[in-house]
Structure formats: structure tokens, C-alpha cells
Amino acid sequence: MTDAAEIPGFPAPDDSPLWKPFWDATGEGQLVFMRCTRCGNAFLPAREECPNCLSPGPQWERASGGARLISWVVYHRAPDAAFQGRVPYTAAIVELDEGPRMITNIVGAQDPEALQIEQRLSLRIEQEDGVAVPRFVPA
């Protein structure tokens, strides 16, 4: 049996200057994404250049909180000791109404196995070990 002190906690967020606006926004209950000032491409994860046109200096923009479900998996076995107490949990790719896609969790679903592609979702910011984490619930 593993001693509880040996189980790692929730992974810490990237605290680099590039990601600071993202984590500051989630701490305030908002979700932000990046948009290229040259071609208008909206994206996550954060980058110093647009993945579409490679233009530098994209800007942060606030998301509305609406999204649609692209793909998901329900984990019944933890891939890491830090997630043992969370199973079953749902990891998903969602597309924000503004266009970017992100990896997140679906929470609050009565039956995660009954989720559907294109299903509407709403943002829910949850606290996890003192970190505000963007997750989604069925709308």
C-alpha cells in the first residue's frame, strides 16, 4: 500500500510569464484565450506566436464561457497516483464558442457515458489545491 504522503498532489500550473494572464483570469473566475492580431486566429494553449501565420505577439481575449464537446474519455483507472481519488473522471476536448479548442474536464454530468459530440457546455471554474481550474458542465 502507498503511503498518502508519497502520492503527489495536483500538478502545479505553468507559472511562466506567457501563462500568467491565463491563470490570473481563471483566478478571477474568467477564461481567456489568445487571438492573433494579424490573421485573427484564436487558439490555446498559449504561445508567443500564432500557430496559423507565425506572427508574434498574440493578445489575450476573454471567452464567453460557452463551448461544444468535440471528444472525451471517461477514466476508470488513474493514469497517475495524483488522480487516484478522482476516478471516474472525464477528460475532454472542447471548442470554445470563439473557436479555440482546449483540453479540460467535464464535471456535473449525470452519466458521463451519455455525453454526445457537439453537446453544448458551460464554463465552471473550480478550485483544486488552491488553483482555479477551468472545467465544463453540460449546458
N, C-alpha and C positions, 0 to 999 in steps of 0.2 A: 504494500500500500504506500502511496506517495504522501509524504508529509505536506500539509497545506502550505507551510512556509516555502516549500520548493516549487509550488505552482506559480508560474509567472502571472502577473496581473494584466489588465487591459493594455494593449500596446499603446505607447505614447504617440501623440500626433507629431508630424513633421513640424518643428518649430523654426524652420529656416525663414529668412525674410520673404522668400517667394510665397510661402504658405500662410504667413502671419495674417493677412487680411481675411483669408478663408476662416481660420479658427477664431479670429476676433468676431467675425459676423455670426458664426454659429453660437458663440458665447452670448451674443445679444439676441438669439432666437431667430436669426435670419440665415438664408442660404445664398451664397454668391457663386458666380462662375466667371470665367474670363471670356472677353469678346475682343476680336482683332479690330484695331482701329483702321486698318487698311481694307480688308476684304469682308469684314462683318461676321466672320466665322465665330460661333460660340462653342466653348469647349471646357472640359475638365479632363484630367487633372491639370493643375496649374503648370504653366510653362513660361519661359522667358520669351518664347517666340510662338507665332501662330503655327499649328501643325498643318494648316492648309497652304499658306503662302510664305511661311517662314519669316514674316515681318516681325520685327522686335516690338516690344512694348505693348502687349495687350492690356486692356483695362478690366477691372473688376466691375461686375454688374449684379444687381440684386435679382434673385429669382422670385417668381410669383408664389412658388410652393406647390404648383400643380405638376403632375407628371403622368406618364403611362408606363406600364410594365412591359419590358422588352423580353426578359428571360429571368429565370430564377431556379434555385435548387434548395431543397429542404435538407439540411444536415441533421442526421440522426446519430452520427458519431462525430465527436470533436476531432478536427484535424490537428489540434494543438491543445496542450494542457490548459492554456489560458481560456479556452472556450468550453471546457468540460461541463460547467454548470449552466450552460446556455442551451444545450440541445434539448429538443429540436429547435433549430432556428433557421430562418430563411434569408439567404443571401440572394441579391438580385441586381440586375442591370436595369436602370430606369432611364427614360428620356424625359428631361425637364421640358416644360411647355415652350421654353425659349430655345430648345434644340440640343444642348449638350447632354451626353449620356454620362452616368456615373454608377459606380458600384456602391451598394448600400444594403440595408436590411429592410425587410418588410415585417412590420410588427402589427399586432392587433387584428390579425386575420383569424376568423373563427376556425377555418380549415385551410391551412396553407396549401394543401394538396389541390384545393379547388380554385386557386388563383388562375387567371386567364391572361394570355397575351393581349396587349392593348388595354388592359384594365386600367381605369383611372385611379390615381393615387394622390394623396395629400401629404405634405411635409409634416413631420413631427420631430422636433429637436428633443433629444433625451440626454440626460446626464449619465455618464458612465465613468466611474472612478474620477470624478471631478472634471471630466471633459464633455463639452456639449457636442453630441454626435448627430448628424442629420440622418434620419430614417424616414420611412414612408409607411402610411396606413392606407388600406383600401378606402377610396372616396365614397 
